[in-house]
């Protein structure tokens, strides 16, 4: 007689991670706008004092829960457990849960959550850790020398991946791409590598793949289920700016161009939603190191405060200097 295996009815959870600017929000929007007919709960953890990502996620029927007061692998892990517990008690259950970590998160403590908490282990299953990789910049981050005792988050994100989404392949040539693949394989020889542009891929390759295997993880990291302290690089921080007023686009372009040209190596990520003088729509900009992209966003809603919100994440940022330089871009300021 052949024994039958009962289907796993637990809600699948996908952890979406990757270093700053790798394209996590782009992939998240891709998932949310797909006609899959599922109810998805999204938990976002944003690194920075001013939240930007919530406004960059397309309107959808999914519910989005934000955690902006710390890194999901450190100070807000208790918040994650509480949110997940609340979701499981709802009378209208979700079909799946997506957790988007900050670009500076170590995915290991997030994955541990689903095995050290009994209630979550009974109701949720970790389906896969999906790591987004920026083909143009990942090797710089993977090879960065950190102080003793400080972990390299980019390495941890690649090492724990079940799927590596190699994004922005259009920004590198074939030789550079081969070097990136070799670098990824030197850290994680098992994960499938999925080359993409603009995070365009078949969702079946990252969702419901049943890729996370605790036994495999314990073979490579026997201390996985052991609570350990880890230290982020304290030279890396964020500066958030939120202010009213309209922006002189000429001054803005001159300032951002000079800033990213001179400091781009140390500014991992910058993004913002701005009120450009004379523009009816929001202006959305995003940059990864020195690569900048900006475009008109949605119209400002009637009665909506036209707040400028932007955030810089990088190494040894001068808060006062950045705020003063941005304020100098406001109209009417000489």
C-alpha positions as CSV (number, residue, x, y, z in Angstrom):
1,X,0.0,0.0,0.0
2,X,1.3,3.4,-0.9
3,X,0.9,6.1,1.8
4,X,-0.8,9.3,0.7
5,X,0.7,12.6,1.7
6,X,-1.8,15.2,2.9
7,X,-1.5,18.5,0.9
8,X,0.2,21.4,2.7
9,X,-2.7,23.8,3.4
10,X,-0.5,26.4,5.1
11,X,-0.4,29.9,3.5
12,X,2.8,30.3,1.4
13,X,5.1,33.2,2.2
14,X,7.7,34.6,-0.2
15,X,10.5,36.8,1.1
16,X,11.7,39.3,-1.5
17,X,15.1,40.7,-0.7
18,X,18.1,42.2,-2.5
19,X,20.5,45.1,-2.0
20,X,19.4,48.7,-2.4
21,X,18.3,49.6,-5.9
22,X,18.2,46.0,-7.2
23,X,14.5,46.3,-8.4
24,X,12.5,44.8,-5.5
25,X,9.6,47.3,-5.8
26,X,9.5,46.8,-9.6
27,X,9.1,43.1,-9.1
28,X,6.5,43.6,-6.4
29,X,4.5,45.8,-8.8
30,X,4.8,43.1,-11.4
31,X,3.3,40.5,-9.0
32,X,0.5,42.8,-7.8
33,X,-0.6,43.8,-11.3
34,X,-0.7,40.2,-12.7
35,X,-4.1,38.7,-13.2
36,X,-3.6,35.8,-10.8
37,X,-7.0,36.1,-8.9
38,X,-5.3,35.7,-5.5
39,X,-5.6,37.8,-2.4
40,X,-2.1,38.8,-1.4
41,X,-1.0,40.5,1.8
42,X,2.2,42.6,1.3
43,X,4.5,43.5,4.2
44,X,6.9,46.2,3.3
45,X,10.0,47.1,5.4
46,X,11.5,50.4,4.3
47,X,14.9,51.6,5.4
48,X,14.8,55.4,5.9
49,X,13.2,58.1,7.9
50,X,10.8,59.1,5.1
51,X,8.6,56.5,3.5
52,X,8.7,56.5,-0.3
53,X,8.0,52.9,-1.4
54,X,4.4,53.0,-0.4
55,X,3.7,55.6,-3.1
56,X,5.7,53.7,-5.7
57,X,3.5,50.5,-5.3
58,X,0.7,50.6,-7.8
59,X,-2.9,50.8,-6.6
60,X,-4.2,47.3,-6.2
61,X,-6.7,45.2,-4.2
62,X,-4.0,43.8,-2.1
63,X,-3.5,45.0,1.5
64,X,-0.1,46.5,2.2
65,X,1.4,46.7,5.7
66,X,4.4,49.0,6.3
67,X,7.2,48.8,8.9
68,X,9.3,51.9,8.6
69,X,10.9,52.2,12.0
70,X,13.8,49.9,11.6
71,X,15.3,47.0,9.8
72,X,13.2,43.8,9.6
73,X,16.1,41.6,10.6
74,X,16.7,43.6,13.8
75,X,14.4,46.1,15.6
76,X,11.1,45.4,13.9
77,X,11.1,41.6,13.9
78,X,8.6,41.6,16.7
79,X,6.4,43.8,14.6
80,X,6.6,41.2,11.8
81,X,5.5,38.4,14.1
82,X,2.6,40.5,15.3
83,X,1.5,41.4,11.8
84,X,1.7,37.8,10.6
85,X,-0.3,36.7,13.7
86,X,-3.0,39.2,13.0
87,X,-3.3,38.2,9.4
88,X,-3.7,34.6,10.4
89,X,-6.6,35.5,12.7
90,X,-8.6,37.2,10.0
91,X,-11.9,35.6,8.9
92,X,-11.1,36.3,5.3
93,X,-7.7,34.6,4.8
94,X,-5.1,35.6,2.3
95,X,-3.9,33.2,-0.5
96,X,-0.3,34.2,0.0
97,X,1.9,36.7,1.8
98,X,4.8,38.7,0.3
99,X,7.5,40.2,2.6
100,X,9.7,42.9,1.0
101,X,12.7,43.5,3.1
102,X,14.8,46.7,3.2
103,X,17.9,46.6,1.0
104,X,20.1,46.4,4.0
105,X,18.4,43.3,5.6
106,X,20.0,40.0,6.3
107,X,17.2,37.5,5.2
108,X,18.3,34.8,7.7
109,X,16.6,36.2,10.8
110,X,13.5,36.8,8.7
111,X,13.5,33.1,7.6
112,X,14.1,32.0,11.2
113,X,10.8,33.6,12.2
114,X,8.8,30.9,10.5
115,X,10.5,28.1,12.4
116,X,11.1,29.5,15.9
117,X,7.5,30.7,16.4
118,X,5.2,27.7,16.9
119,X,1.9,29.4,15.8
120,X,3.4,30.8,12.6
121,X,5.0,27.4,11.8
122,X,1.6,25.7,12.0
123,X,-0.2,28.2,9.7
124,X,2.5,29.5,7.3
125,X,5.1,27.9,5.2
126,X,8.2,29.7,3.8
127,X,8.0,29.1,0.1
128,X,11.1,30.8,-1.1
129,X,13.6,33.5,-0.5
130,X,13.9,35.5,-3.8
131,X,17.0,37.8,-4.0
132,X,17.0,40.6,-6.6
133,X,20.5,41.3,-7.9
134,X,21.6,44.5,-9.8
135,X,23.8,43.3,-12.5
136,X,25.6,46.6,-12.8
137,X,26.6,47.0,-9.2
138,X,26.4,43.7,-7.3
139,X,30.0,42.8,-7.6
140,X,31.1,46.1,-6.0
141,X,28.8,45.3,-3.0
142,X,29.8,41.6,-2.8
143,X,33.5,42.4,-2.7
144,X,33.3,45.4,-0.3
145,X,35.6,45.0,2.6
146,X,33.8,45.5,5.9
147,X,35.2,46.1,9.4
148,X,35.7,43.1,11.6
149,X,32.4,41.8,13.0
150,X,30.3,43.7,10.5
151,X,28.4,41.5,8.1
152,X,28.1,42.1,4.3
153,X,24.4,42.2,3.8
154,X,24.7,41.7,0.0
155,X,26.6,38.5,0.5
156,X,24.1,37.2,3.0
157,X,21.2,38.0,0.6
158,X,22.9,36.0,-2.2
159,X,23.9,33.1,0.1
160,X,20.4,32.5,1.4
161,X,18.6,32.9,-1.9
162,X,16.5,30.1,-3.4
163,X,16.1,32.1,-6.6
164,X,18.5,34.8,-7.8
165,X,16.7,37.3,-10.1
166,X,19.6,38.8,-12.0
167,X,18.0,42.1,-12.9
168,X,19.2,45.1,-15.1
169,X,21.1,42.8,-17.5
170,X,20.7,45.4,-20.2
171,X,23.2,47.6,-18.3
172,X,26.2,45.3,-18.7
173,X,27.9,43.5,-21.6
174,X,28.2,39.7,-22.0
175,X,31.7,39.6,-20.4
176,X,30.6,41.6,-17.3
177,X,27.5,39.5,-17.1
178,X,29.5,36.3,-17.0
179,X,31.7,37.8,-14.3
180,X,28.5,38.5,-12.2
181,X,27.2,35.0,-12.7
182,X,30.6,33.6,-11.6
183,X,30.6,35.8,-8.5
184,X,27.1,34.7,-7.6
185,X,27.9,31.1,-8.1
186,X,31.0,31.4,-5.9
187,X,28.6,32.3,-3.0
188,X,25.6,30.2,-3.9
189,X,26.0,27.3,-6.2
190,X,22.5,25.9,-5.8
191,X,20.1,28.8,-6.5
192,X,18.5,29.1,-9.9
193,X,19.7,32.3,-11.6
194,X,16.9,34.1,-13.6
195,X,18.3,36.9,-15.9
196,X,15.8,39.7,-16.4
197,X,15.4,43.3,-17.5
198,X,12.9,45.5,-15.6
199,X,12.1,42.5,-13.4
200,X,10.1,40.9,-16.3
201,X,9.8,37.1,-15.7
202,X,7.3,34.3,-15.4
203,X,5.8,34.5,-11.9
204,X,5.6,30.7,-11.8
205,X,9.4,30.7,-11.5
206,X,9.4,32.5,-8.1
207,X,5.9,31.8,-6.6
208,X,4.7,28.4,-5.4
209,X,8.0,26.9,-6.1
210,X,8.5,25.2,-2.7
211,X,12.1,26.0,-2.9
212,X,13.0,26.7,0.8
213,X,14.2,23.5,2.4
214,X,15.2,23.8,6.1
215,X,17.2,20.6,5.9
216,X,19.4,22.0,3.2
217,X,19.9,25.2,5.1
218,X,20.9,23.4,8.2
219,X,23.5,21.4,6.3
220,X,25.3,24.6,5.2
221,X,24.5,26.6,8.3
222,X,24.0,24.4,11.4
223,X,23.4,27.5,13.6
224,X,20.6,28.7,11.4
225,X,17.9,28.3,14.1
226,X,20.2,29.8,16.8
227,X,19.5,33.4,17.7
228,X,22.7,35.4,17.0
229,X,23.5,39.1,17.1
230,X,24.7,40.7,13.9
231,X,26.2,44.1,13.3
232,X,25.3,46.3,10.4
233,X,27.8,48.8,9.0
234,X,27.4,51.9,11.2
235,X,28.8,54.1,8.5
236,X,25.7,53.5,6.4
237,X,22.7,55.5,7.2
238,X,19.8,57.4,5.7
239,X,18.8,61.0,5.4
240,X,15.1,61.8,4.9
241,X,13.7,65.1,3.8
242,X,10.1,66.1,3.9
243,X,9.0,69.7,3.1
244,X,6.4,71.8,1.4
245,X,7.1,74.1,-1.5
246,X,7.7,73.9,-5.2
247,X,11.0,72.9,-6.8
248,X,12.9,74.8,-9.4
249,X,13.7,72.0,-11.9
250,X,16.8,73.7,-13.2
251,X,18.3,74.0,-9.7
252,X,17.2,70.4,-8.9
253,X,18.9,69.0,-12.0
254,X,22.1,70.9,-11.3
255,X,22.3,69.8,-7.7
256,X,21.4,66.1,-8.2
257,X,23.8,65.9,-11.1
258,X,26.7,67.3,-9.1
259,X,25.8,65.3,-6.0
260,X,25.6,61.9,-7.8
261,X,28.7,62.7,-9.9
262,X,30.8,63.5,-6.9
263,X,29.3,61.3,-4.2
264,X,27.5,58.6,-6.2
265,X,29.9,55.9,-5.1
266,X,28.9,56.4,-1.5
267,X,25.2,57.0,-2.1
268,X,23.8,53.5,-2.6
269,X,20.2,54.6,-3.2
270,X,18.2,57.8,-3.5
271,X,14.6,58.3,-4.4
272,X,11.9,60.9,-4.0
273,X,8.5,62.3,-5.0
274,X,8.7,66.0,-5.7
275,X,6.5,68.9,-6.4
276,X,8.0,70.5,-9.5
277,X,7.0,74.1,-10.1
278,X,4.5,74.2,-13.0
279,X,4.0,70.5,-13.2
280,X,0.5,69.1,-12.6
281,X,1.8,65.6,-11.7
282,X,4.1,64.3,-9.1
283,X,7.7,63.9,-10.2
284,X,9.3,60.6,-9.2
285,X,13.0,60.1,-9.2
286,X,15.1,57.1,-8.4
287,X,18.9,56.6,-8.5
288,X,21.3,53.8,-7.8
289,X,24.8,55.2,-7.2
290,X,25.3,57.5,-10.3
291,X,22.5,56.0,-12.4
292,X,19.5,58.4,-12.3
293,X,16.0,58.0,-13.6
294,X,13.1,60.5,-13.3
295,X,9.6,60.7,-14.8
296,X,6.2,62.2,-14.2
297,X,4.1,60.2,-11.8
298,X,0.4,60.3,-11.0
299,X,-1.5,63.7,-10.7
300,X,-1.6,65.3,-7.3
301,X,-5.0,64.6,-5.8
302,X,-7.4,67.4,-5.0
303,X,-6.6,68.7,-1.5
304,X,-3.5,66.5,-1.2
305,X,-0.6,68.4,0.4
306,X,2.1,68.8,-2.2
307,X,4.9,67.5,0.0
308,X,8.4,66.9,-1.3
309,X,9.6,63.5,0.1
310,X,13.0,62.1,-0.6
311,X,15.5,59.8,1.0
312,X,19.2,59.2,0.6
313,X,20.8,55.9,1.8
314,X,24.6,55.6,1.8
315,X,27.9,55.9,3.6
316,X,28.9,58.9,5.8
317,X,26.0,61.1,4.7
318,X,26.1,64.8,5.8
319,X,22.5,65.4,6.9
320,X,22.7,69.2,7.3
321,X,24.5,69.6,4.0
322,X,21.9,67.5,2.1
323,X,19.0,69.4,3.6
324,X,20.5,72.8,3.0
325,X,21.3,71.9,-0.6
326,X,17.9,70.6,-1.3
327,X,16.2,73.6,0.3
328,X,18.2,75.8,-2.0
329,X,16.3,74.2,-4.9
330,X,13.0,75.5,-3.8
331,X,11.5,78.3,-5.9
332,X,12.1,81.8,-4.6
333,X,15.4,80.8,-2.9
334,X,18.5,82.6,-4.1
